[in-house]
């Protein structure tokens, strides 16, 4: 099984415009950019975004540490930082796991896959 191809922002904009004939490509471009800008700002301001049925974005703190320069092997001080983290929601995990477009609420009890 080959690995799936990544979708770029421009491909997302093109698909959005294609699926919504009333939406001009330029408007789809502005909408996607606005959503991504708002999500970035909300993450910076509140530190968490939750989209029901999809997942949540949060900031994880990484403390300062001593790293190594892979080329020279010399020790390097790596500063503390916050990194974005995405956690898929239950419905998205079920869809990605192979049940396709099936309704996540109709998952049978005999399904051997664990639901977190």
PyMOL commands that set and color helices and strands:
alter all, ss='L'
color gray80, all
select helices_A, chain A and resi 9-19+25-46+90-99+104-106
alter helices_A, ss='H'
color red, helices_A
select strands_A, chain A and resi 48-51+55-62+65-68+75-78+81-88
alter strands_A, ss='S'
color yellow, strands_A
deselect
rebuild
show_as cartoon
